[in-house]
Amino acid sequence: MRHALLASLIVPLSSLVLAVGPVAADDEVELKRIHSAITEAIAEPIGGLGGAKIELANPVSAVWRDGRVIVSIKGAKLLTPVDAQIGIGDVEIAVVPKGDGLYDFDVMMPKSFPVIGDSPADKGTITLSNYKLKGTWSREVESIVNLDAMLDDLVITNEPTRPSEQFRVSIDDAVANSNYTKGGDGLWSGTVNGKVGAVSVMAPEGEGDLHLGGMEASAVTQGSDWTALAKAMNRMEEVMKPGAPPMTDALRQELAALFGGINWGDNEGTFSVKGIAFTQGGHKLFSLDDTTWKFLFKAAQEAGTLGLRLSFDGIKIEEQFLPPNLTPTKGALDITLEKFPVRQFFASMFMQATESGAYAPAIEPPPAPPPAESVPPSPETVEPSAGNPAAPREPTQVAEADTAPSASEMIGADANASEPSPPSDAPPAEPPPMASEPPMMGPFRADDPFLQKIFEMASVFVLNEFSVGAASAGISADGRLMVDPEAEAMGTGKLQAKLRGIDAVLEFVNQMASGGDEDMKGLGAFLIFLKGLGRAENVGGETVYVYDIDVPKQGAPTVNGTSLDNMDFD
């Protein structure tokens, strides 16, 4: 419950704002539509919070005032799934129609929110010293297209009976801004930026504290079809809502086509966190100066681009297995997929999720038929058998046979289309042959359209950078591989890897192996093998071993000209 308090506050308020979209031109109709939309939004469970609900002291009201629709929500409380209540209080939303399906909004709410839980440790308060939440909503794409939000001095704290149960989260400040516009081609472009100041999480005694120096995020979108995205999301909500029919292959295909046909445009963004520290009992167990995530995906055309970069710098760990000079302090992974079927990739991921049940509505099994009543033998039902003329036979339960559902009815098939049952003295029918499943290639079936597109487009995997570095050792690699269905390894390309500090690592491994560690002995032998395979070069006075890896169209890959087929790894 403690870690969901901030989200519990933000999500319901956002739901109220987002519901303002669908309005009519006539003032009276517009007023009623806004009122109805917000009332319905409040009544809906909040899926992102495990089905939390908003309870109101009084019905929602809405009036025209000075050219704005003022929506009043009185005595709102958020009821969470963990039996905690968050008092939201009285909220007002001012809505100004701007034309072209755009609506400005401004949210006014309290700055203090009481939290009531099952125990004193779960009772607390959420407070703000200042805030702003305003922007512009688009009815067409059903999303906020302009946002101007900020908060200062957010504090979440409980009121325990014992100091050891004290819990406190504080955020110095946070700002979020976005600005998106629709172009003449109907596509949306714009930017979003966010910044969070210092964050402190003080957990109850013995659980450790977390501190963040700050976070920043930004993203740029160019030429994205948000209208098609809204259509796909609405259709998914229809088929996923409670009481909807079970998910079928036809529905999966329909949804996959909707999401796979979206022009996502060109998108790139960055998220970074600085000054991460985890402490316990006054000791700093872990710290990280900086970590950054960058993403890139271009899907304006069918053959698009995906890119991801992860980097970290300044790791310090109090308890570590490796000596300080061999403990990694920085690293990076930077990859790009060129000529990549991004749209088909999203569609395939969606199909994978629905087939696994992640997005499928719950399917209730059909009710079992009632148990048949026991019928004692009677003269009318006792007949002689061939082996024993006096032996009785089981009575025929006609009523059960007439009312019990057939197997085809149980699974929803057409009962009239089923074959008649064979006579009881007929030999059992041979079971139908099992349909062979296509082979798997990683998480995908070999017949997946996504894989077909990869082969058609000859997608390229680019390893821009892989590196992990310590003071006395490190590894780095880069290169390119291109998909080629005619190649022996299904692809061709070249990679280069570099190792520095092998001798320092080997010295440590041998020291550990001297104590009888068999795994370390094996690792030591492998390091010696790598030294012999590598090409030694002097880089800045340090010996670096270089490995040129070639993946040819025909034959086995080679490392510095030596075929992998000729290497004995035993």
Phi, psi and omega in degrees: 000319185300318186283349181259004186296315181296314179297325180298330180279316187288315187299312180296323179295321177296322180298322180294321180291315186292339182284351187285347190306298192286101179232161180257172183285318181295136185301315183293316179295321179299316179300314182293323180294318178297313180300315182294317182297316181290321178299316179293322180296321180294325183287340182282137173299149181267102186300324182292347179243032176068028179089021176299152183232154176258131178246138183245146175284328181221158178297155177292140176234153180214135180219153170279134178209117177054045177076012179231152171267118180259114179260124182250128179238114188255136172058045182283138174228140176261120179260112185269161180293346182260026177061034174245146178242137176243119181280107179280323178087210182269130182233139174238137176237119177264125184240130180237112176295132182251356185089161181058029177074018179251143184220120173283146178221154178215123184258131176241127185211171178293172177248006179218135184227113179287146178240129181238125180235187182288331183234162178303328180293338180264001177269134183192201184212145171246124183230153174227145173270335179197155179200166171207134179215097181213166180169203182227133181252138177255123178292326184296312183259000177053052183204158173284122181257340173226133181225137175226100186224149177199160172209154177232141171052059174280128179227128174242122183215154176256178181233074185284160176279338179237140180303331182293344180263006183297134178227134183209131174239133178224141175233122184299311180195161178207143180222140176219132179221141174217153180209105180238142179227154180264128180275175179298338178274003180084002180261153185256142178219152178164192184224157172221139181222145177213150180213134179237131178284200184300137180239134179228129177239109179256108184271166175303160186307132178092350183262346179089154181244149180239135179228135176238133179288333180162163180223146176221146178215146177206152179208148179234133177238137179228115173070051181256137181273082181289335178295315177295323178296317179298320178298316180295319180295319179297319180294322178295320178297323180298314184278347182256354184293156180303136180088356179290155178300157179302150178295133179240167178299324180296319178293320178299316180296320179297313181293320179298321179294321179296310182288325180288341180268000183285134171275101184281349181072198178255129185222140172209151182200169182220141173224129182224148177231134181238150173064050178277133178213134176240122182238153177210128181060032180083359180254135177275104183280330183207141174212151181217121183293317186200138171221139184224137174243132175232141178230157178210126168215129180242119183224029175294330176245163182299319175271103186248200182221137172239138179217147179213135174227128175238134178215153177214154181207141175081043177281135173224128181234129184291310180258116184220150181280320183275155174294157184306322183287347178250359179279122181301137177243345179207161180186169181202149171225120184227111182232152177223137174250112182259156184049049188250135180283077185299315182297315180293330177297314178297318179297318180294319178298321179295316179298319179300317183293317181290324178293330179277354179092002182296327181242008184275138175297153179296133180253115180278134179294149178295151181295142179288147178294149179296148180296142180289143177283142180287127180247118181292151178299148177224164180304328181288337184256354180268121179231149178289146175258167183295320184279331182216099185303335182270351185288130179281156173252157178296141178295147178277121183267085186295319183299318181294318181296328181284335188251335184292136180290145177281169179298322180294324177292325181297329182256009173087013179275170179282114183295328181292342183271355183283153179285148177295148180291141178288157177299156186298331182271003180280150179294150181298141181290146177291133179295146179296148180296142179288132177290130181286132178281142177297149178296157181261143172238093188068226180277000186250147172285150184298335180267011180296130179303332178298315179293323178301319180294322179301316180292319180297319184275351184053058183302152183240129175261120181247118173266094181292321180197135164226124181208142171222125186228141172236178182298319186248003182203162179183165178222144177212156180202154173203168179154184182222140174228135180244134178294132179214103183297342180272350181280154180299320180264016181065013179187166177224160177156185181224141175229154173227130178241148180227136177237132173236151178077024179300320182296322179293320178293320181295325178296317178294317181296317179296325178296318179290324182290335181295342178272005177098010180285108184292324179298320179292326176297317178295320179295322178298318179296321180293321178297321177296319177299317179297320178301317181291329182281330185284163175255113185286132177226148178266117180238106179062034180083005181241140179281124178239132179262126186252140181229108176269115184254124181242126177251098184278170178290321179236141180094173183281152174301153179237153174237115184051040177086351179266124181291142177297334179295337182265005182260136178255110183266002181285000000 
